[in-house]
Amino acid sequence: MAEFWLISAPGEKTCQQTWDKLMVATSRTNNLSTNNKFNIPDLKVGTLDVLVGLSDELAKLDTFVESVVKKVAQYMADVLEDSRDKVQENLLANGVDLVTYITRFQWDMAKYPIKQSLKNISEIISKQGTQIDNDLKARASAYNNLKGNLQNLERKNAGSLLTRSLADIVKKEDFVLDSEYLITMLVVVSNSHADLSSCVVSSRLLFEDHDSGLFSVTLFRKAIDDFKHKARENKFTVRDFQYNEEEMKADKEEMTRLSTDKKKQFGPLVRWLKVNFSEAFIAWIHIKALRVFVESVLRYGLPVNFQAMLLQPNKKNMKKLREVLYDLYNYLDSSAAVIDAAMDIPGLNLSQQEYYPYVYYKIDCNLLDFKV
């Protein structure tokens, strides 16, 4: 997925001139980036004090809502465990792919009314992000518990004959039940054919896998200790198993119930994740728009006159693009060198955020920790 640079620069005689200048420098001649205008409506400016405080609050809100977006995306990938290649097509914003949504961004007037103050809009987004985060925790916990219980039962019904459940292998007729003198025991025999016949009335192979076989062995009750001793000598394993029809039936019913519940929850959960991923992602991009607006007013002053621009850098030319942007805009702040937060410069604390002479925020659409 793509990485975008959301920047702004002050309008020259007109904002269109600012845009044209960027296009000439970055895309028309040297293919450094693919650019789109980023439309931000006329928001209420408020006082300088409010803007300064809001700048810090929006930075924290940006980080929080981005984390919610990533959590919802990652959980979508976890839930779609058998079809991870389909994850990306479920991660849409307003019904379109993320790149299309960002490059054609339009402010959602219904969700975030621009007649409200900037602080109110940020609070609407904050409440929305918190609600999605809390709902995700609750839904994920319920589904994970169900999935975990089902996996535990499935594990019991698989694996080695030494440890697995035998409920789906044995039948009532494999056992001598309610006898005063005889008892049936289950033995796992691994690649050995020692003779236990001296203390056994009868034996029968019930099940075989690539490692071993499961035998039912019927013997006299008084010979149990002798039989167990001989089994140990011959490296046979006597399974501690009591035939209980009701218990086995209950286990099978529990397995069926959990499997059915998981299927029932799967569809609604995926739908919830799709809807709320879209909501969270849309909220996140609106935070980016708010940050560009606030930072542009703080840097470039009033009246509001700036052009917000969305650049999708050509990966091979990112360094060159930075240099071109610096040449275009260094007049805005001559003290701002081309500095990247990844550089380790002693005594300089950039608080993990790159600083440039123009307003800049990165939008990274690589939301998952695996490649889909």
Beta strands, then each sheet from edge to edge (+ up, - down):
strand 1: 3-10
strand 2: 33-37
strand 3: 182-189
strand 4: 202-208
strand 5: 213-220
strand 6: 237-239
strand 7: 306-313
strand 8: 359-364
sheet 1: 2+ 7- 1+ 8-
sheet 2: 4+ 5- 3+ 6-
end
